[in-house]
Amino acid sequence: MVKRIYHKKKSASGKVKVVVWCAVIFGIVWFSYKIFDDIGVFHPEKLVENSILKAEGFSVPVEEISSREGITAYYFEDHTNPIISVSFLFKHAGTAYDPQGESGISNMLAALLTEGTEKYDRKKFKELSEDNAITISFSTDKDDFRGSLLTLKEDQRLAFDMLRSVLVEPSFNRSDIKRVKEQMLQVLKRQQEYPESRLALVWAEDLYQGHPYARNPAGKKSDIEALNRDKLQAFMQKKIVKNNLIVGIAGDISRQDAEKMLDKVFGGLPEGGKQAEIASARVFFDGHEKNVPDSIPQVVALFSAQGVSRNHPDFYPLYIANQIFGGSGLNSRVSKAAREDKGLTYGVGSYLVINDKSDLIKGGFSTTPDKYRELKKLVEKEWENMAQGVSEAEFEQAKNYMTASYNLRFASLADISAILTAMQRENLGRDFLQKRNEYVSAVTLDDVNEVSARYFVQDKLNWASIGDVCDKKGE
């Protein structure tokens, strides 16, 4: 994933008090769960205490707004702080949708969009971003191309115009393209230097076998070298378009101004035609292991099994079941057994992966070669034990944590606008923030045990590892 983020830099002025507060919030855009002390450190819960998010449930309604040109967005108004956050994505413009022979193009685009436009050259764009506390960034995942804007309310006109210029008139200078190409090629080289990166590629290739999800997200050397301005512009004309745009807006902006912003920023985009589709991934979970031998000090391993989509009836029961198995940090079953009881690893865990074309339960760990076989067997044993069900105490503890910690997701407006985008992306409904904890609370112990029996199936856990996994007997 390649992205450019320009951070705040402000000279002394009448804005100082406001900017100092905003700098703290900007610092947690991507790390919203960091906890700071009183000397420049931010406590998310303190922001919640001082805002309309204080209630145990998210009672403030989310509105759906529409511009004159028919561009829609989810909108959350909060005047607690003079900050505006806009998150947006373009569906099916991620790395799995890079055109044949152009792998890496969406990553290159994410890197280049903040390198200057026809109106704001590279130097001017950076200066304005820093001097006015405007943060514009882009990234890409398997499925989507994503962007975000964070600005002070008083600088919104400039911020919106900069974002508009980025999206409709990027400069794509040859010197910038050459520099980003070199950076991307260095990323490809560095991938081979880190066991975790190499394992991720092996895992994807073994699991998805020829599907676009098996691609190296960083691209392919020959494809990257052949990318040019014409290909970037053609990609934008096809993928960065209105008919696959989703927007979330949060903060100190009126509904009327938010609707105007939609047309100002996104109105100049092409309408877009029919988007390319890719087939669902056919993944076979048969319990096999793909190993890459390597004489590194630690064996690194990933395991995966069938998961569920975000709107599947089994989602919340499986979410709770995984929380008990490997999702609750040191308190999870597998962590207690492997770390506390046996001392086999410093960390092991699991989580749900939600993608358009493949849904997984995925986990991993690292350990020394002599402990690998024992740890792998322990994980498999705990996996099989889940199929026998969980206790009422485990069930209640997991549910309580999931509901009580929910408001920490709203520690910054950037988090909120991103969630508004995800709500639309996954068709969760405009009332999701109010109902999410109700969905969790409605799950019963029987639900979790029934789902556990279906998904935590013996011999259905696929493995990928890098390192020396042979024991002393040479197995």
C-alpha positions as CSV (number, residue, x, y, z in Angstrom):
1,M,0.0,0.0,0.0
2,V,1.4,3.3,-1.0
3,K,0.1,6.6,0.4
4,R,1.2,10.2,0.9
5,I,0.1,12.2,4.0
6,Y,1.1,15.7,4.5
7,H,1.0,16.7,8.1
8,K,0.4,20.0,9.8
9,K,3.0,22.7,10.2
10,K,1.7,26.0,11.5
11,S,3.4,29.3,12.3
12,A,2.4,31.3,15.4
13,S,-0.8,33.1,14.8
14,G,-4.3,33.6,16.2
15,K,-5.0,30.0,15.1
16,V,-2.4,28.4,17.5
17,K,-4.8,27.2,20.2
18,V,-7.1,25.6,17.7
19,V,-4.3,24.1,15.7
20,V,-2.5,22.6,18.7
21,W,-5.7,20.7,19.6
22,C,-6.2,19.6,16.0
23,A,-2.7,18.4,15.7
24,V,-3.4,15.9,18.5
25,I,-6.4,14.6,16.6
26,F,-4.5,14.5,13.3
27,G,-1.9,12.3,15.0
28,I,-4.5,9.6,15.6
29,V,-6.1,9.5,12.2
30,W,-4.4,6.1,11.4
31,F,-3.7,5.1,15.0
32,S,-6.9,5.9,16.8
33,Y,-6.3,3.6,19.7
34,K,-3.1,5.1,20.9
35,I,-3.2,6.4,24.5
36,F,-1.2,9.5,25.4
37,D,-0.4,11.2,28.7
38,D,-0.9,14.8,29.7
39,I,2.2,16.1,28.0
40,G,0.9,16.1,24.4
41,V,-0.7,12.7,24.5
42,F,-4.3,12.0,23.6
43,H,-6.8,9.9,25.4
44,P,-9.6,8.8,23.0
45,E,-12.1,8.4,25.9
46,K,-11.6,12.1,26.8
47,L,-12.7,13.2,23.4
48,V,-15.8,11.0,23.8
49,E,-16.5,12.5,27.3
50,N,-16.5,16.0,25.8
51,S,-18.6,15.3,22.8
52,I,-22.1,14.1,21.8
53,L,-20.6,10.5,21.6
54,K,-20.6,10.3,25.4
55,A,-23.8,8.2,25.6
56,E,-23.4,4.4,25.8
57,G,-25.2,4.0,22.5
58,F,-24.6,6.1,19.4
59,S,-27.8,8.1,19.5
60,V,-27.0,10.8,17.0
61,P,-28.6,10.1,13.7
62,V,-26.7,9.7,10.5
63,E,-28.3,11.5,7.5
64,E,-28.1,10.6,3.9
65,I,-27.6,13.7,1.8
66,S,-27.7,14.3,-1.9
67,S,-26.1,17.1,-4.0
68,R,-27.8,18.9,-6.9
69,E,-25.9,16.6,-9.3
70,G,-27.2,13.6,-7.4
71,I,-24.0,12.6,-5.6
72,T,-25.0,11.0,-2.3
73,A,-23.2,10.6,1.0
74,Y,-23.7,9.6,4.7
75,Y,-23.4,12.7,6.8
76,F,-22.7,13.2,10.6
77,E,-22.8,16.7,12.0
78,D,-20.7,17.4,15.1
79,H,-19.7,20.9,16.2
80,T,-17.6,19.8,19.2
81,N,-14.4,20.7,17.4
82,P,-13.8,22.9,14.3
83,I,-12.8,20.0,12.2
84,I,-14.2,18.4,9.0
85,S,-13.3,14.9,7.8
86,V,-14.3,13.4,4.5
87,S,-13.7,9.8,3.6
88,F,-14.4,8.3,0.2
89,L,-13.7,5.2,-1.9
90,F,-14.1,4.0,-5.4
91,K,-15.4,0.5,-5.5
92,H,-13.6,-2.2,-7.6
93,A,-10.6,0.1,-8.2
94,G,-8.2,-1.8,-5.9
95,T,-5.2,-3.9,-6.7
96,A,-7.2,-7.0,-7.7
97,Y,-8.8,-4.8,-10.4
98,D,-5.6,-3.5,-11.9
99,P,-5.8,-4.1,-15.7
100,Q,-3.9,-7.0,-17.2
101,G,-0.3,-6.0,-17.7
102,E,-0.6,-3.0,-15.3
103,S,-0.3,-4.5,-11.9
104,G,0.7,-1.8,-9.4
105,I,-1.1,1.0,-11.2
106,S,-3.6,1.7,-8.4
107,N,-0.7,1.9,-5.9
108,M,1.2,4.3,-8.2
109,L,-1.9,6.4,-8.5
110,A,-2.3,6.6,-4.7
111,A,1.3,7.8,-4.5
112,L,1.1,10.3,-7.3
113,L,-2.2,12.1,-6.6
114,T,-0.7,14.3,-3.9
115,E,2.4,15.1,-5.9
116,G,0.9,18.1,-7.6
117,T,-1.9,19.2,-9.9
118,E,-2.4,21.6,-12.8
119,K,-3.5,24.3,-10.3
120,Y,-1.2,23.4,-7.4
121,D,2.3,22.3,-8.3
122,R,4.1,19.8,-6.0
123,K,5.8,22.5,-3.9
124,K,2.7,24.6,-3.6
125,F,0.5,21.7,-2.7
126,K,2.9,20.6,0.1
127,E,3.2,24.2,1.5
128,L,-0.6,24.7,1.5
129,S,-1.1,21.3,3.2
130,E,1.4,22.0,5.9
131,D,0.6,25.7,6.5
132,N,-3.2,25.1,6.7
133,A,-3.3,21.8,8.6
134,I,-4.8,20.1,5.6
135,T,-4.3,16.3,5.3
136,I,-5.1,14.6,2.0
137,S,-4.2,10.9,1.5
138,F,-4.9,8.0,-0.7
139,S,-4.5,4.2,-0.4
140,T,-5.6,1.0,-2.0
141,D,-6.6,-2.4,-0.9
142,K,-7.6,-5.6,-2.8
143,D,-11.1,-4.2,-3.7
144,D,-11.2,-0.5,-3.5
145,F,-9.3,2.8,-4.0
146,R,-9.6,5.0,-0.9
147,G,-9.1,8.6,-0.1
148,S,-9.5,11.0,2.8
149,L,-9.4,14.7,3.7
150,L,-9.0,16.3,7.2
151,T,-9.2,20.0,7.6
152,L,-10.0,22.8,10.0
153,K,-13.4,24.3,9.4
154,E,-11.9,27.8,8.6
155,D,-9.8,26.3,5.8
156,Q,-12.5,24.2,4.2
157,R,-12.8,26.1,0.9
158,L,-9.1,25.8,0.2
159,A,-9.1,22.1,1.3
160,F,-12.1,21.2,-0.9
161,D,-10.5,23.0,-3.9
162,M,-7.2,21.1,-3.4
163,L,-9.0,17.8,-3.2
164,R,-11.1,18.7,-6.3
165,S,-7.9,19.6,-8.2
166,V,-6.2,16.3,-7.1
167,L,-9.1,14.2,-8.5
168,V,-9.8,16.0,-11.7
169,E,-6.5,17.6,-12.8
170,P,-3.5,15.7,-11.4
171,S,-0.3,16.7,-13.1
172,F,1.4,13.3,-13.4
173,N,4.8,14.9,-14.2
174,R,7.3,12.6,-15.7
175,S,9.8,13.3,-13.0
176,D,7.3,12.3,-10.3
177,I,6.3,9.2,-12.2
178,K,10.0,8.2,-12.4
179,R,10.6,8.8,-8.7
180,V,7.5,6.8,-7.6
181,K,8.4,4.0,-10.0
182,E,11.8,3.8,-8.3
183,Q,10.2,3.7,-4.9
184,M,7.8,1.0,-5.9
185,L,10.6,-1.1,-7.4
186,Q,12.5,-0.7,-4.1
187,V,9.4,-2.0,-2.3
188,L,9.5,-5.1,-4.4
189,K,13.1,-5.7,-3.5
190,R,12.5,-5.0,0.2
191,Q,9.6,-7.5,0.3
192,Q,12.2,-10.3,-0.2
193,E,14.2,-9.1,2.8
194,Y,11.5,-9.6,5.3
195,P,10.1,-13.1,6.2
196,E,6.6,-11.7,7.0
197,S,6.4,-10.0,3.5
198,R,7.6,-13.2,1.7
199,L,5.1,-15.3,3.7
200,A,2.2,-13.0,2.9
201,L,2.9,-13.5,-0.8
202,V,3.3,-17.2,-0.5
203,W,0.1,-17.4,1.6
204,A,-1.9,-15.5,-1.0
205,E,-0.6,-17.5,-3.9
206,D,-1.2,-20.8,-2.2
207,L,-4.7,-19.9,-1.0
208,Y,-6.0,-18.1,-4.1
209,Q,-4.1,-19.9,-6.9
210,G,-4.5,-17.7,-10.0
211,H,-7.3,-15.5,-8.7
212,P,-6.5,-11.7,-8.7
213,Y,-6.4,-11.9,-4.9
214,A,-3.2,-13.9,-5.3
215,R,-1.4,-11.0,-6.9
216,N,1.5,-9.1,-5.2
217,P,-0.3,-5.9,-4.1
218,A,2.9,-4.0,-4.7
219,G,2.8,-4.9,-8.4
220,K,5.0,-6.7,-10.9
221,K,8.4,-5.4,-11.9
222,S,7.9,-5.4,-15.7
223,D,4.4,-3.9,-15.3
224,I,5.6,-1.1,-13.0
225,E,8.4,-0.3,-15.4
226,A,5.9,0.1,-18.3
227,L,3.5,2.4,-16.5
228,N,3.2,5.9,-17.8
229,R,1.1,9.0,-17.8
230,D,-1.3,7.8,-20.5
231,K,-2.0,4.6,-18.5
232,L,-2.6,6.5,-15.3
233,Q,-5.0,8.9,-17.0
234,A,-6.9,6.0,-18.7
235,F,-7.2,4.2,-15.3
236,M,-8.6,7.3,-13.7
237,Q,-11.1,7.8,-16.5
238,K,-12.4,4.3,-16.0
239,K,-12.1,3.7,-12.3
240,I,-12.1,7.1,-10.5
241,V,-15.7,7.8,-11.5
242,K,-19.0,8.8,-10.0
243,N,-20.8,5.5,-10.4
244,N,-18.5,3.7,-8.0
245,L,-18.0,6.5,-5.5
246,I,-19.0,6.3,-1.8
247,V,-18.6,9.2,0.5
248,G,-18.8,9.7,4.3
249,I,-18.7,13.2,5.9
250,A,-18.3,14.0,9.6
251,G,-17.6,17.1,11.6
252,D,-18.3,20.8,11.8
253,I,-20.0,21.4,8.5
254,S,-23.7,22.2,7.8
255,R,-25.8,19.9,5.7
256,Q,-26.1,22.6,3.0
257,D,-22.3,23.1,2.8
258,A,-21.7,19.4,2.8
259,E,-24.0,19.0,-0.2
260,K,-22.3,21.8,-2.0
261,M,-18.9,20.2,-1.3
262,L,-20.0,17.0,-2.9
263,D,-20.5,18.8,-6.2
264,K,-17.4,21.0,-5.9
265,V,-15.1,18.1,-5.1
266,F,-16.6,15.2,-7.0
267,G,-18.8,16.9,-9.6
268,G,-16.1,17.0,-12.2
269,L,-15.4,13.3,-12.2
270,P,-16.6,11.2,-15.2
271,E,-19.9,9.4,-14.8
272,G,-18.3,6.0,-15.5
273,G,-19.6,3.0,-17.3
274,K,-19.9,-0.7,-16.5
275,Q,-17.2,-1.7,-14.1
276,A,-15.1,-4.9,-14.6
277,E,-16.0,-7.8,-12.4
278,I,-13.9,-10.6,-11.0
279,A,-15.1,-14.0,-10.0
280,S,-15.4,-15.2,-6.4
281,A,-12.3,-16.9,-5.2
282,R,-12.5,-20.7,-5.1
283,V,-10.6,-21.6,-2.0
284,F,-10.1,-25.2,-0.9
285,F,-9.7,-25.7,2.9
286,D,-8.1,-29.1,3.3
287,G,-5.7,-28.6,6.2
288,H,-2.5,-28.6,4.0
289,E,0.6,-26.6,4.8
290,K,2.7,-24.7,2.4
291,N,6.2,-24.2,3.8
292,V,9.1,-22.0,2.5
293,P,12.3,-23.4,4.0
294,D,14.6,-20.7,5.4
295,S,17.3,-20.7,8.1
296,I,15.8,-17.6,9.9
297,P,15.7,-17.5,13.7
298,Q,11.9,-17.5,13.9
299,V,9.4,-19.6,12.0
300,V,6.5,-17.3,11.0
301,A,3.1,-19.0,10.3
302,L,-0.3,-18.0,9.0
303,F,-3.5,-20.1,9.2
304,S,-6.8,-19.6,7.5
305,A,-10.2,-21.1,7.2
306,Q,-13.6,-20.3,5.7
307,G,-15.3,-17.1,7.1
308,V,-18.5,-15.3,6.3
309,S,-19.5,-12.1,4.5
310,R,-20.4,-9.0,6.5
311,N,-24.2,-9.4,6.0
312,H,-24.3,-13.1,6.5
313,P,-26.6,-14.3,9.4
314,D,-23.6,-16.1,10.9
315,F,-21.4,-13.0,11.1
316,Y,-22.1,-11.8,14.6
317,P,-22.0,-15.3,16.2
318,L,-18.8,-16.0,14.4
319,Y,-17.4,-12.6,15.4
320,I,-18.0,-13.5,19.0
321,A,-16.7,-17.1,18.6
322,N,-13.5,-15.8,17.1
323,Q,-13.1,-13.2,19.8
324,I,-13.1,-16.1,22.3
325,F,-10.7,-18.3,20.2
326,G,-8.1,-15.8,19.1
327,G,-9.4,-12.2,18.9
328,S,-9.2,-11.0,22.4
329,G,-5.5,-10.6,22.7
330,L,-3.9,-12.2,25.7
331,N,-7.3,-13.3,27.0
332,S,-8.1,-15.5,24.1
333,R,-8.1,-19.3,24.4
334,V,-5.3,-19.8,22.0
335,S,-3.1,-17.1,23.6
336,K,-3.6,-18.4,27.1
337,A,-2.8,-21.9,26.0
338,A,0.3,-21.0,23.9
339,R,1.7,-18.1,25.6
340,E,0.8,-18.3,29.3
341,D,0.6,-22.1,29.8
342,K,3.4,-23.2,27.5
343,G,5.5,-20.2,26.7
344,L,5.7,-21.1,23.0
345,T,5.3,-17.6,21.6
346,Y,5.0,-14.0,22.5
347,G,1.8,-13.6,20.5
348,V,-0.8,-15.6,18.6
349,G,-4.3,-14.5,17.4
350,S,-6.9,-14.5,14.8
351,Y,-9.4,-12.2,13.1
352,L,-12.1,-12.1,10.5
353,V,-11.2,-11.0,6.9
354,I,-14.0,-9.5,4.9
355,N,-13.3,-9.1,1.2
356,D,-15.7,-8.9,-1.8
357,K,-14.6,-12.3,-3.2
358,S,-13.3,-14.2,-0.2
359,D,-14.2,-14.2,3.5
360,L,-11.8,-15.8,6.0
361,I,-10.9,-16.5,9.5
362,K,-7.2,-15.8,9.6
363,G,-4.5,-15.9,12.2
364,G,-0.8,-16.3,12.8
365,F,2.2,-16.5,15.1
366,S,6.0,-16.6,15.2
367,T,8.1,-18.9,17.3
368,T,11.5,-20.7,17.3
369,P,11.9,-23.7,15.0
370,D,12.2,-26.1,17.9
371,K,8.8,-25.0,19.2
372,Y,6.9,-24.7,15.9
373,R,5.5,-28.2,15.7
374,E,4.2,-28.1,19.2
375,L,2.7,-24.7,18.8
376,K,1.0,-25.7,15.5
377,K,-0.5,-28.7,17.2
378,L,-1.7,-26.6,20.1
379,V,-3.5,-24.1,17.7
380,E,-5.1,-27.0,15.9
381,K,-6.2,-28.5,19.2
382,E,-7.8,-25.2,20.4
383,W,-9.4,-24.9,17.0
384,E,-11.0,-28.3,17.3
385,N,-12.0,-27.6,20.9
386,M,-14.0,-24.5,19.7
387,A,-16.3,-26.9,17.7
388,Q,-17.3,-28.4,21.1
389,G,-18.7,-25.0,22.2
390,V,-17.8,-22.2,24.6
391,S,-18.8,-21.6,28.2
392,E,-21.4,-19.1,29.3
393,A,-18.7,-17.1,31.1
394,E,-16.6,-16.9,27.9
395,F,-19.6,-15.9,25.9
396,E,-20.7,-13.1,28.3
397,Q,-17.2,-11.7,28.6
398,A,-16.7,-11.5,24.8
399,K,-20.1,-9.9,24.3
400,N,-19.5,-7.4,27.1
401,Y,-16.2,-6.4,25.7
402,M,-17.5,-6.0,22.2
403,T,-20.3,-3.7,23.3
404,A,-18.4,-1.7,26.0
405,S,-15.5,-0.9,23.7
406,Y,-17.6,0.1,20.7
407,N,-17.5,3.9,21.4
408,L,-13.7,3.9,21.2
409,R,-14.1,3.5,17.5
410,F,-15.3,7.1,17.4
411,A,-12.3,8.6,19.0
412,S,-11.7,10.9,16.0
413,L,-13.9,12.3,13.2
414,A,-11.6,10.6,10.7
415,D,-12.7,7.3,12.2
416,I,-16.4,8.3,12.0
417,S,-16.2,9.4,8.4
418,A,-14.4,6.1,7.5
419,I,-17.1,4.1,9.3
420,L,-19.8,6.0,7.4
421,T,-18.2,5.0,4.2
422,A,-17.9,1.4,5.3
423,M,-21.6,1.4,6.3
424,Q,-22.6,2.2,2.7
425,R,-19.9,-0.1,1.2
426,E,-21.3,-3.1,3.2
427,N,-25.0,-2.1,2.9
428,L,-25.3,-2.0,6.7
429,G,-28.0,0.7,6.8
430,R,-28.1,4.3,8.0
431,D,-29.1,3.2,11.5
432,F,-26.2,0.8,11.9
433,L,-24.4,2.9,14.5
434,Q,-27.5,2.9,16.7
435,K,-28.2,-0.8,16.2
436,R,-24.7,-2.4,16.1
437,N,-24.6,-3.2,19.8
438,E,-28.2,-4.5,19.6
439,Y,-27.0,-6.9,16.9
440,V,-24.2,-8.2,19.2
441,S,-26.5,-8.4,22.3
442,A,-29.1,-10.4,20.3
443,V,-26.7,-13.2,19.8
444,T,-27.3,-16.2,22.1
445,L,-24.9,-18.8,23.5
446,D,-26.6,-21.4,21.3
447,D,-26.0,-19.2,18.3
448,V,-22.3,-19.1,19.0
449,N,-22.0,-22.8,19.7
450,E,-23.9,-23.7,16.5
451,V,-21.7,-21.5,14.4
452,S,-18.5,-22.7,16.1
453,A,-19.4,-26.3,15.2
454,R,-19.8,-25.3,11.6
455,Y,-16.7,-23.2,11.1
456,F,-14.1,-24.5,13.5
457,V,-13.9,-27.8,11.6
458,Q,-11.1,-30.3,12.1
459,D,-8.7,-30.6,9.2
460,K,-10.1,-27.5,7.5
461,L,-7.3,-25.1,8.7
462,N,-4.8,-24.3,5.9
463,W,-1.3,-23.3,6.8
464,A,1.5,-21.3,5.3
465,S,4.9,-20.9,7.0
466,I,8.4,-19.7,6.4
467,G,11.4,-21.0,8.2
468,D,12.7,-24.4,9.4
469,V,9.6,-26.4,10.5
470,C,11.4,-29.7,10.7
471,D,11.9,-31.2,14.1
472,K,14.9,-33.0,15.4
473,K,13.8,-36.2,13.7
474,G,13.8,-34.5,10.3
475,E,10.1,-34.7,9.8
